[in-house]
Amino acid sequence: MKHLIAFAAIFSLCASIAAATPVRIKDLVEFDGVRGNDLVGYGLVVGLNGTGDGIRNAPFTEEIMSNLLERLGVNVTGEQFRPKNVAAVFVTATLPPFSRAGSQVDVTVSAIGDAKSLLGGTLIMTPLTAADGQIYAVGQGSVIAGGVSAEGDGSSVTKGVPTSGVIPAGARVEREVEFDFASLTRLRLALRTPDFTTAERIESGINAHFGRSVARMIDAGTVELDIKATRTASVAHAIGKLENIRIEPQRKARVVVDQRSGTIVMGADVRISRVAVSQGGLTLRIEEQPLVVQPNPFARGETIVVPRTTASLDEDAGHGMAEIAEGADLSEVVAGLNALGVAPRDMIDILKSIKAAGALHAEFVVR
């Protein structure tokens, strides 16, 4: 109970501070054209210590390995080989905005066959393509696996995910994304969380910073910037001047619960109308104690099992009714629920019931 109250108090304080602290524009919006591009490739990881793909279960591994060896001048036509140190993998990466040829990016390597571990393996040169089918980077390097596994004749143990790993700076950019960013005359700022009030505050903050009307709110998720009106040298200069402007965002009141872990997160703007809550519980116990009845020694008969069942139903007295006042804020809501002495999982059911009664004035999200 004390730990729950302490958690609620700390969370309430953090939520209040977050709501009152101005946030930089760069942390609230995405700039039009400033975006990454997803890359994907298919390759081989070699050098595994007997933990690679079984060729019988992953014939595509043998196929790509044969193609690779033939490109290197090794003729393997008609040959049968069953290596245990090779694994077929998918390689994924994100090409950051404005990446130039020769720069390096991180890659993620994931086994697609029945390999047991990628620990100690090396990714062989793998082209990475984008959605347009063009090759933008090439990946190669030693894989840092995300786990480890060991097994013996009678048991095995696995920690983490040994069939997936990363290669820091494992891909080199070979092609740049063509985008004439400097020629833009207008730039759109897309809010990560659309909200009319936040968009209006961004518009006002930018115009106040430049001392004239340079920004215009289009809708709840878009603010348009007139680059020429900013009187800066380029689009990049305009973004550099406005991205650190701080404004106070406005968000919807929201309650998010995770039923699997029992986690409850409530924003500082959550309000509850006057409502009374009572919490109790029913416990049903059924015990089976079968009785074995045997015939007398040397007597004719058979052994039978006589069922014996004991059932009981207990109802907790509960904690009475706890009243939550009209317009209660986050701290008052948590304090009222804590007065019932309920666990976080029971609190989720109570919040659902309050929402169903129409007394919870917030978006209720269940994950």
N, C-alpha and C positions, 0 to 999 in steps of 0.2 A: 504494500500500500504506500509506504513512504517513498519507495523508488518510483512508483507511478506518478505520485504527486510532484516529485522533484523533476521527473522528465517533462511533465506537463508545464511546469513553471519555466523550465529552461527553453522549451520549444516556443512557449508564448512570447518570451523575451526576444528570441531570435526572429520570430515572425514579425514582431512589432518593429524591430530594428531594420529588417529587410524592407518593410513597407515604407519606412520613413527615409531610407537612404537613397539619394539620387544615383542613377545608373548612367554610364556612358552610352551614347547613341550606338557605338560600335558593338555593344553587347546586347542591343535590342533589335537590330535590323540586319538584313543582308543587302549588300549593294548590288544593283543590277549589273550582271556581267562578271562580278568577282565571285567565282565559284570554281569548285574542283570538278574533275572528271574521273569516273570509275574506270579502272583497267582490269582486265582478266587475261589469264594465260593458262596453258596446259603444258606441264613439263615433267621432268624426272628428278627425283632425289636419289643420289647414289651414296655409297659408303656406309650403309647401315650395317649394323652388327647382327645379321641374320633376322632382322625384324621387318623386312620388306614385304612386298606383295607376293602371294602365292600365284604363280603364273597360270595355274589351272583355273583359279577363281577370278583372275584379272587378266584376261588375254590382251586387253588394250595396252597393258604395260609392256608385254613382249613386242607388240606391234610398233609402239613409239620408240622402243629401244633399238629395234632392228633398223628403223628409218634413220635414227640418229647415227648409228654406227656406219651405215652405208654412206651418209653424207660426209662422214669423216674418212671415207675410203676403205672401210672394212667390209668385206663381202661376207654376209652371213646367210645368204640364200640357201635354204634347205637345211640349215643347221638347227639343232635343238639345244637350247640352253635353259637352265632353270636356276637363275641366280636368286639368292635370298636377301641381297643387299640393295635392291632397287625398289622404288615405290613411285607410282604415278600420283601426281598432285595437281590441284588447282592453285594457281598463284593469283592473288588479288592485290590491288594497290589503288591509291587515290592520287591522281595527278593534281597537285595544288595549283591555284590560279597563278598566272604569270610565270610558270616554270619555264626555265630556259634550257636549251640543249646542253647536256653535260652535267646538269644538276642531278642529285640523287634523292630517291624517295624510299620510304620503308615499304616492305612487302609482307604479306601474310601467306603462309604455305599450309595447305590442308590436304591430307591424304584422301583419295577417293576409292581406293581398293581396300584390301584386307590387311594392310600393313599394321603392325602392332605398335611401332614407335618410329618417329623421325629423328630421334636423338642421335647426334653425331653425324647426320647426313649433310650432303652438299647439293644445293640446287644447281643443275646444269642450265646453261644459257637458255632462257625462256622468253620469247617475244610476248609483250603485253599489248593487247589491242583494246580500243575503245568501242563505243556503240556504233561508230561509223565503219568499223572493220579495219581501220588503219593502225599500224604499229606505232606506239608513242614512247615505249620504254622497253628495255631488256633487263631481265632479272637474273642474278646469279650470286651465289655466296653460301656461306655456312649457315645452316638452320639452327636457331635457338628454340628447342622444343619447349612446349608449355607444361610438360609433366614427365613422369618417369613410371616405368612398369617393370616388374620382375615376376618370374614364375618358376615353379619347380614341378616335380612330378605330381605332387598332391595338392598344391594350392598356388595362388597367384595374388599379387597386390598391384594396384594401380593408383597413382596419385596425380591429380590434374588431368590434362588431356594431352597425352604423348603423341597423338596423331596430328597435331596442329602446332605450328610454330611461326616465328617471325624472323626476318632478316633485316636488321637496321641498315638503312641506306643500301638496300640490296638490289635496287633497280636504278639504271641510269637513263635519263630522259634523252631520247633520240630525235623526237619531233616536237615542235612547239604548236600549241593550239592557236590558230589564226583568229585574232580578235583585235580590231582597231579600237582599243579603249580610248585613246587620246582624241578620237574624232567625235565622241559623244557630245551633244549639245544639251541634252537633258538626261538626268540620272534618277532612277527610281529607287527608293529605299523601301524594302519589303519587311514589314514587322514580323518577327518570329511568332509572336502571339498577337493576332489582330485585335485592336481595341480602339474605339473612336477617341476616347479621352487621351490615351497615350499618343496616338497619331497627331492629335491637335497640339499636345504639349511639345512634340518633336518639331512640328511646324513653327510654333511660337519661339522655341528655343533657338532654332537655326536663324530665323529672321532677326531675333534680338541680337544674336552674336554678330551677324554681318551688318546690322543697322539698317536693313532695307528688306523688301519682300523678295526673297529668292527661293522660298520653299512653299509648296501648296499641297494640302492634304487632298488626296483623290478619294480614298475610302478608308475603312477601318484598318486595312492592311498595307496601304501604299501612301507614301509621301514623295512628291516629285520635286526635284531640285533643278533650277535653271542655272546651268553652268556659267553662261555668259554674264548673268546678273551678279554672280559672286565676285567678278572682277579679279579672278585668280589666273595664274599662268597656264594651268591645265586642269583636267579632271582630277588627276592625282593630288594636286595642290588643294583643290576644293574639298576632297574627302579628308585630307590630312587636317584641315582646319575645323571640320565639323564633327568628326568621329569621336572626339573627346569631350564634346559638349555634354554636360550632365543634366538629365531631367528625371523627374519622379514618375515612374510608370504606374499605371492603374491596371489592376487585374480583377477578374471576376472572383467572387467568393466561391470557394471550392473546397469540398471535402473528398479526399482520396483515401480509399482503404484497400489493403491487400489482404484478402482472406487467407491466403496460404501462410503468410508470416505473421499475421495479426497486427500489421503496421497501420497506423492511422495518422494522416497528415491533414491538418486544417489550417486554412489561411486566416490571417488576422481579421478579415472583413466578414467572417461567418457570423450570422445573426440567427437567433432562435426566438420565436414568439413564446409567450407564457404557456408553459406546459408542465404537467406533473408526470414523473416517471417512477415506476416501481419495477424491481427486478427480483426474481426468485428462480427456483429451479425444481424440476422433478427428477428423481433418480429411481430407475427401475432395475431391480436386481433379480436375476434368475439363476439359481444354483442347481446343478445336476449332481446327485450322489447316488448312482445306481447301486443296487444291492444284488450280489451274486448268490443264488440259492442252489445248493448241490444236494443230490440224493444221499441217503445214508450209505456207509461203506458196504460194498458187496450187494447193494440193493439195485434193482432195475429202475432205471429212470434216466433223466438227462439234466444237465446243468442249464439253468435259465437265469436271465438277468431281469430283475424287477426294477423298473424305473422309479426313482424318487426325486421329485422336483419341488423346490421351495422358491416361491415368488414373493417379493415384497416391493412396495411402492412407497418411497419417502418423498415428502415435499418440504423443501427448505422454507423457513419462515420468512426469508427475504429481509429487506431493510426498510420496509415501509415505502412511503411516497416521498420523492425528492422533487421540490418545485424549482423550476428554472424561470427566472423573471423575464418580463417582456423586454425584447431587444438586447438580450445578453450577448456579450462579446466572447471572444475565444477563451480567455482565462476564466470567465464565469461559467461557460459551458463545461469546460473540463473540470472545474471545481465542483459543479453540481453533479456530474457523473461520477466523480471520485467519491462523493459523499455516499454513494450507494455501495462502495467497496467492490466494484466489479473489475474483472480482468479486461485487458484490451480486446480480446476476442468477443467477450460479452458486450463490450462497449460498441462494437461494430453493429451487432444486432439492435442495440438501443438506438443508435443513430439512424439505422434503416427505418425503425418504427417511427421515430420523430419525423423523418422525411415523409413517410407514408401518411402521417397525420397532418401534413401541410404546415408544420411548425418550423422546419429547417429551411432557412432562406439562403440556399447556396446550391451550386451544382454538386451533385453526388456521383462520384466516380468509383466504380468497383472494378478492381483488377484481379 
